[in-house]
Amino acid sequence: MAQPSSGNHRKGKGKRRAERTSRAGLTALVVTVCTFVGGAIAYGELSDDQESTSLDETAKTELEADTSSEPDPVEVDEPDPEETPEPTPLYYEGDGTFRYTEGTGQTWGEGSNHYRFNIAVEEGTELDLDEFTETAVNTLSDERSWIAGDVSFELVGEDDQADFTLYLVSPHQRSVLCESQDVSVSCRNGDAVVINAARWLNAVEHWETDLESYRKYVINHEVGHRLGYGHEVCGEDDTPSPVMAQQTYQLGGCEENAWPYPNGEEYLSGPPGEYGGPRLPADSYDD
């Protein structure tokens, strides 16, 4: 049997060696490529992480910038408790003496029926003479008050001759000046026009407008008695009440009204009569 020649054997071995070398080179190439690709992927993942971190930091910076640029909160001043006046106490009894407003001689109205009056507040009650005087003057000088008729008023002092005195007194002193045991309402007795502190401070529950309008009503009502007007009652439901109606007790179907001449020209009258009640709830006193 013929043996293959040595040349052919070397030639075959060389061929296989070349093939192995080729395969090894290919493998190396593949490994290199994979390594490159893997590195690229790994770099890409790292870059994404870095980019995400960078975005987060940017957003945080912008948020902090936005927060720092927000306007400062507006500071609201809380009311100072010391600036809030305490309500005036209601004492059942004062000391029975009076402080008078200084007379000015000022006159309001042009009517021929001229009334000189002075103003007094009972001592020992903590009632404000200046406040009472201001409300009384503003009421009686108003064009809707009695000066819309044939009446004029002049404010005089304690030692001047007066046609009546407008008093603001404790409930007890009211009973003394009015010669009546009633301590819940105001009154007029002769030349004494008496406003009860209980109503001055608290008005009445059914008077739905403000306290100031009730005060004007009660001054006009009691002064009206001194001018010669008697009690009247509501003439028509849901219309303003006559000022001479006893609105302190009830409205009788009318609406509250502080003025004898609501339009400044015509006296608002009602049928003669009295309500006389119902009795008011008992007042609470601070003494």
C-alpha positions in Angstrom: 0.0 0.0 0.0 1.5 3.3 -0.9 2.2 5.7 1.9 1.4 9.4 1.4 4.4 11.4 0.7 5.9 13.5 3.4 5.3 16.6 1.4 1.7 16.0 1.2 1.6 15.4 5.0 3.3 18.7 5.7 1.1 20.4 3.3 -2.0 19.0 5.2 -0.6 19.9 8.6 0.1 23.4 7.3 -3.4 23.7 6.1 -4.9 22.7 9.4 -2.5 25.0 11.2 -3.7 27.9 9.0 -7.3 27.0 9.7 -6.6 26.9 13.4 -4.8 30.3 13.1 -7.8 31.7 11.2 -10.2 30.4 13.7 -8.2 31.8 16.5 -8.0 35.1 14.8 -11.7 35.1 14.2 -12.3 34.2 17.8 -10.0 37.0 19.0 -11.8 39.3 16.7 -15.2 38.3 18.0 -13.9 38.7 21.6 -12.5 42.1 20.8 -15.7 43.1 19.1 -17.8 41.8 22.0 -15.5 43.5 24.5 -15.8 46.8 22.5 -19.6 46.4 22.2 -19.9 45.5 25.9 -17.8 48.4 26.9 -19.8 50.6 24.7 -23.0 49.3 26.3 -21.6 49.6 29.7 -20.4 53.2 28.9 -23.9 53.9 27.5 -25.5 52.7 30.7 -23.1 54.7 32.8 -23.7 57.8 30.6 -27.5 57.4 31.1 -27.0 57.2 34.8 -24.9 60.2 34.8 -27.4 62.1 32.6 -30.2 61.1 34.9 -28.3 62.3 37.9 -27.5 65.5 36.1 -31.2 66.1 35.3 -32.2 65.4 38.8 -29.7 67.8 40.1 -30.8 70.4 37.6 -34.5 70.0 38.5 -33.6 70.2 42.2 -31.6 73.4 41.5 -34.5 74.9 39.5 -37.0 74.0 42.3 -34.8 75.6 44.9 -34.5 78.6 42.7 -38.3 78.7 42.3 -38.8 78.3 46.0 -36.3 81.0 46.8 -38.0 83.4 44.4 -41.5 83.0 46.0 -42.7 86.2 47.6 -42.5 86.4 51.4 -45.7 85.6 53.1 -47.8 88.6 54.0 -47.8 89.3 57.7 -51.3 90.1 59.1 -51.3 92.3 62.2 -53.2 90.6 65.0 -55.5 93.0 66.8 -53.9 94.2 70.0 -56.2 93.1 72.9 -55.3 96.3 74.7 -56.8 98.3 71.8 -60.2 96.5 72.0 -62.3 98.5 74.4 -64.1 96.6 77.1 -67.9 96.8 76.9 -69.4 99.4 79.3 -70.8 97.6 82.3 -74.5 97.9 83.2 -74.8 98.9 86.8 -78.2 98.8 88.5 -77.3 101.9 90.5 -75.0 104.9 90.2 -74.2 107.4 92.9 -77.2 109.7 92.1 -75.1 112.8 91.0 -74.6 114.1 87.5 -72.0 115.4 85.1 -73.2 118.0 82.6 -72.1 118.8 79.1 -70.8 122.3 78.7 -73.3 124.6 77.0 -72.5 125.8 73.5 -75.5 128.0 72.9 -75.6 126.4 69.4 -79.1 126.2 67.9 -80.6 123.8 65.4 -83.8 124.3 63.5 -85.7 127.5 62.7 -89.0 126.6 64.4 -90.8 129.1 66.6 -91.2 126.6 69.4 -87.7 127.0 70.9 -86.4 124.6 73.5 -83.3 125.1 75.6 -81.9 121.8 76.9 -78.9 120.5 78.8 -77.4 117.0 78.9 -76.3 115.0 82.0 -75.0 111.5 82.7 -75.1 109.9 86.2 -71.8 109.5 88.0 -70.7 106.1 89.2 -72.0 104.3 86.1 -69.0 104.4 83.7 -71.3 105.9 81.0 -69.6 108.1 78.6 -70.8 111.7 78.7 -69.1 112.7 75.4 -70.6 109.7 73.6 -74.0 110.5 74.9 -73.7 114.1 74.0 -72.5 113.4 70.5 -75.4 111.0 69.8 -78.0 113.4 71.3 -76.7 116.4 69.3 -76.5 114.4 66.1 -80.0 113.1 66.6 -81.8 116.4 67.5 -79.9 118.4 64.8 -80.8 115.9 62.1 -83.3 117.1 59.4 -85.4 114.0 60.0 -85.8 114.9 63.7 -88.2 117.3 65.4 -86.6 120.4 63.8 -88.2 119.4 60.5 -91.4 120.8 62.2 -91.9 124.0 64.0 -89.3 123.3 66.6 -85.7 124.5 67.3 -83.3 123.3 70.0 -80.4 125.1 71.8 -77.8 123.3 73.9 -77.1 125.1 77.2 -75.0 124.3 80.3 -75.8 123.0 83.8 -76.3 126.5 85.3 -78.3 127.9 82.4 -82.0 128.0 82.4 -83.3 124.9 80.4 -86.7 123.7 79.3 -85.6 120.1 79.8 -82.7 118.0 80.8 -81.7 114.9 78.7 -80.5 112.4 81.2 -78.6 109.1 80.8 -78.9 107.2 84.1 -78.9 103.8 85.8 -82.1 101.8 86.0 -82.5 102.6 89.7 -82.0 106.4 89.0 -84.5 106.0 86.2 -87.1 104.9 88.7 -86.3 107.8 90.9 -86.5 110.5 88.2 -89.6 109.0 86.6 -91.3 108.3 90.0 -92.0 104.8 88.8 -90.9 101.3 89.9 -90.2 100.3 86.3 -86.5 99.9 85.7 -86.6 98.4 82.1 -87.6 101.3 79.9 -86.9 105.0 79.5 -89.4 107.8 80.3 -90.2 111.5 80.4 -91.4 113.0 83.6 -92.0 116.8 83.5 -88.8 118.4 82.3 -86.8 115.3 82.9 -86.2 113.3 79.7 -84.7 110.1 81.0 -82.8 107.5 79.0 -82.3 104.2 80.8 -78.8 102.8 80.6 -80.1 99.3 80.2 -81.7 100.2 76.9 -78.8 102.5 75.9 -76.3 99.7 76.2 -78.4 96.8 75.1 -81.4 98.1 73.1 -84.0 95.3 72.7 -83.9 91.9 70.9 -86.5 92.6 68.3 -84.7 95.8 67.1 -82.8 94.3 64.2 -80.8 97.3 62.9 -77.8 98.6 64.8 -77.6 99.9 68.4 -77.0 103.5 67.2 -80.3 103.6 65.4 -82.1 102.4 68.5 -80.4 105.1 70.6 -81.7 107.8 68.1 -85.1 106.3 68.3 -85.3 106.4 72.1 -84.0 110.0 72.2 -86.5 111.2 69.6 -89.4 109.3 71.3 -88.8 110.6 74.8 -88.1 114.2 73.6 -91.3 113.9 71.6 -93.2 113.5 74.9 -91.6 116.7 76.2 -92.8 118.4 73.0 -96.4 117.3 73.8 -96.7 114.2 71.6 -98.6 111.1 73.0 -98.2 107.4 72.1 -99.2 106.1 68.7 -99.3 102.6 67.3 -98.5 101.0 63.9 -100.9 102.1 61.2 -100.1 99.6 58.5 -98.1 96.4 58.5 -94.7 96.4 56.9 -94.3 100.2 56.9 -92.1 102.3 59.1 -93.4 102.7 62.6 -94.4 106.1 64.0 -91.5 107.2 66.3 -94.1 107.8 69.1 -95.0 104.1 69.0 -93.6 102.1 72.0 -91.1 100.3 69.8 -89.2 99.3 72.8 -92.0 96.8 73.7 -92.8 95.7 70.1 -93.2 96.9 66.5 -96.9 96.0 66.1 -96.3 94.7 62.6 -94.4 97.8 61.5 -90.7 98.2 60.7 -88.4 100.0 63.2 -88.0 103.7 62.7 -86.0 106.3 64.6 -87.3 109.5 63.0 -90.5 111.6 63.4 -90.0 113.0 59.9 -88.3 110.1 57.9 -88.3 112.1 54.6 -87.4 115.4 56.3 -90.8 117.0 55.4 -93.8 115.1 56.6 -94.5 113.8 60.2 -95.1 110.1 60.2 -98.1 109.6 62.5 -100.1 106.6 63.5 -103.4 105.9 65.3 -103.3 107.0 69.0 -102.8 104.1 71.3 -100.3 102.1 73.4 -98.8 98.7 73.3 -97.9 98.6 77.0 -96.1 95.4 76.6 -95.1 92.6 76.6 -92.8 93.1 79.5 -89.1 93.0 78.6 -86.8 90.3 80.0 -85.0 91.1 83.2 -81.7 92.8 82.6 -78.4 91.4 84.0 -76.4 93.8 86.1 -72.7 94.0 86.8 -73.0 95.3 90.4 
